[in-house]
Amino acid sequence: MGERKIVRTTCKACHGGCGVLVTVEDGVIIHVEGDPNSLTEGTMCAKGLSALQHINNPYRILYPMKRMGEKGESKWQRISWDEALGTIEAKVKEAQEKWGAHTIAISQGTGRGCNRYIHRLARSVGSANAITPGYVCHSPRIGIYGLVTGYGRLYCDYHGWGGEYPRTQIILAKQLEISSADSEMAYWFLKSLDHVKNLIVIDPRATAMTSRATVWLQPRPGTDAALLLGMMNVIIQEGLYNKEFVEKWTYGFEELKMRAAEYPLEKVAQITGVPREKIVQAARLFAIDTPGCIQVGSSLERQANAGQNIRCVVDLCGITGNIERPGSMMSWVLPSTGLIEDFFMEIPITPEMKSKIKGGEIHKMGAARTAHSDTVIKELVEGHPDRIRVWIAIAGQQLVHLAHTQDVIKAYEREDYFRVQIDLFMGPAAEYADIVLPAAHYLELDDIYDMHPRFFISAINKCVEPPGEARSDAQIALDIGKRVAPQYWPWKNVEEMLDYELRRGNITWKQFSKQMVSACTGKDQIYYKYKTDYWRKGGGFPTPTGKLELYSTVLKDLGYDPLPQFVEPGESPVSTPELAKEYPYVLTSGYRQPFYFLAQYRNIPWLRSFMVYPTAQVHPETAAKHGIKDGDWIWIEGPRGRIRQLARVFPGILPGVVMATANCFYPEEPGPLHGLTISSPNMLTSNQHFDPMYGAPDLTCLLCKIYKVEKKDMKDLPRGALRLQGYGGDIGTVPFGQEGKIRQKQAAQR
Ligand code: SF4
């Protein structure tokens, strides 16, 4: 046995931030397990535990490469880092001079630590056109919670630090137990179930949580706001709201009362399909049996009613006093290191930059700090003179997650803009790049884990050197930044930059790396902040009125409806009844798998083995109508196209609803698209109907029909998953150099 050491680090294979112990022997990782002395107390999921198959994967990108053929032709030539960075520098400067800095976009995938680097990079070159998936995932929550409470972040208090746990929990289109999309919460949520009295699950399909729910509501996808307004109406009409909190600490109750009265039970039952007695039961439980909290899934934000859906959530919490009370919705006090996001916010968006945010004049809430992705795509497709000219992507598969893939492909195919993709693997997005840069895995880098942010940050410690010439996202951002805007990137190396990010905590990176966590937990957390001078002298919320704004004065000033409201999806049995005659089912795609994280990990053999092909859940009655059996390939067709997925005949799904797997492509299929058009539901979504505030399209509520795939249409279905089964033995070619082969052999020996 050679030299062996255990490294403590933080997993960022998803947003969870689980503590990890990594065993390294002779410079090679041989084992990964949960760290019992971390906030997640030793728990990890399959995604995190499969790390060896990520880092040793022979398909890793190892060197900078430049495109040799047409865009998407998959012809590459290895180049040096110097050539790659020099080309990027020249292209950025050309764009600044010829078309203006705003034509430079910097993008991310789910972020998970690189958010602050992409925003700083964008701002430092003079552009506010940062592209993130936030507008369909979490930004509406952060932004709307911020407007209503003045603070910006509200999280379920599962920890019990204030002496109470939530007695009533609403789980709204969320599967926190498997997606762990919001920091350490998945684990603490499961622990909190030991204390919960009433579990209210709102989801059109059965989940692990519905089996233990006190009441399970199955609304038609896209009608969540109507349901929540109906619940508020019951609570107000029956006088069950928290009178003391409402009178003393909220603004606009009378207006909200009138708005909620527009949603009587009969109407809400008709819109949502939820029986009225269940709506009443849920409303009473949440109002009476407090404290309570609402865990929201991003399905609510993948709708053109995204902003108003979240308005409903926070107003429901407001009228029941489920704000800042132990066991309710909390805005956490940050650790002593402060807001790590200040790293980019210290470079302000100037009025000039703001005026040039793509889509910002319409989707004003989303444009607080990001471009509207669909507008960026539309301008590229149309060849708009002010379109993006340089797009630097730190990971992310916009080709997969944006609406109406057909248009996104057209945008990516354009030859007249310069695209950089920084990634671990080739995927549809990288295939259309001009330059591809190799990214390090999180076990191969030093960084700070800071999700959302919450009450803690933790250290991501390098366990091994990255393969080939891969570099960390932080290093690459620094490398590019030093060339294009050196005044904003003065640090000699990443360690100096991390020291800077930690400076408020009076701690260096080296110290933090050993300490692992900076947190504000237990008795250090402050509840009922609005009753103290914390936000305002004499108490109150940091809003324009000093109150929790059930009626948002800020939204009113921006020209939006200041009260929550329900708007039908752009395409539904109600809004487009003629279309519904041909496409009679509601198609949604919100369900998560515990072994994938959105578009990630279908190239990880162990994870792929759990679900080789994407599945669509169909109710037995619906399946029987079309002669569909469990395991059949089916066409899911809408007005804009059709896709194929495997039918999963499932009695737990609402009849009349088809729940497809989202974010799917087949990494083993040939580029550039890697089978993207075969099964991805975004081949069916529309990029014509958006949430006014954030610009979210209806990704999780549209219309479809289904029918069996005939044998003749099965010939092109991917078989490549079978090739991946050889991983660890003979996997065939190693496309990017000998190093991958060596790593693969090492993996096979273990
Ligand atoms: S939940 Fe997320 S952070 Fe935790 S082990 Fe799984 S992938 Fe890693």
Boltz pocket constraint, residues with backbone or C-beta under 6 A from the ligand:
constraints:
  - pocket:
      binder: B
      contacts: [[A, 11], [A, 12], [A, 13], [A, 14], [A, 15], [A, 16], [A, 17], [A, 18], [A, 43], [A, 44], [A, 45], [A, 46], [A, 47], [A, 48], [A, 49], [A, 179], [A, 180]]
      max_distance: 6.0
